[in-house]
Amino acid sequence: MWRNVRPGPIHLRPAKDQSHSFQVEIHSFRSNGSSLDRHRRTFSAPLLGEERDAMWIQALVKAGRYDDARTRAAAFRRRSPDSLFTSVVDSAIGSIP
């Protein structure tokens, strides 16, 4: 009934590329608006919405937009109090000088 199926190769990007991608997103966020915002408008209730919102808060902190980050973090906590990403949000907010 079940056949032995060998999965194809898995291609993972090195952490360096992911870090570069995040830096590009930060630059984009600072200059031209955010692809995260476009994602939010396009997919209002996505499966990975909590992850997107946590990333957004991290990006706001990295961009120095502390008040915006705090506002979004408060909304995140109200909307998703039991989220697995609460610690990510707390860490980002906790890193604000």
MOGIFEN-V394743 format. One record per pair of residues at least 12 apart in sequence whose C-alpha atoms are under 7 Angstrom apart, sorted by the first residue. I is the first residue (numbers start at 0). J is the second residue. D is the distance in Angstrom with one decimal. If there is no record, write none. Layout:
i=I j=J d=D
i=I j=J d=D
This chain:
i=25 j=58 d=6.1
i=25 j=62 d=6.7
i=29 j=62 d=6.6
i=35 j=51 d=6.9
i=35 j=55 d=6.6
i=49 j=84 d=6.8
i=50 j=84 d=6.5
i=53 j=84 d=6.4
i=53 j=87 d=6.5
i=53 j=88 d=5.6
i=56 j=68 d=5.1
i=56 j=71 d=6.6
i=56 j=72 d=6.6
i=56 j=88 d=6.7
i=57 j=91 d=5.5
i=60 j=91 d=6.7
i=60 j=95 d=6.8
i=65 j=95 d=6.9
i=69 j=92 d=6.7
i=72 j=88 d=6.4
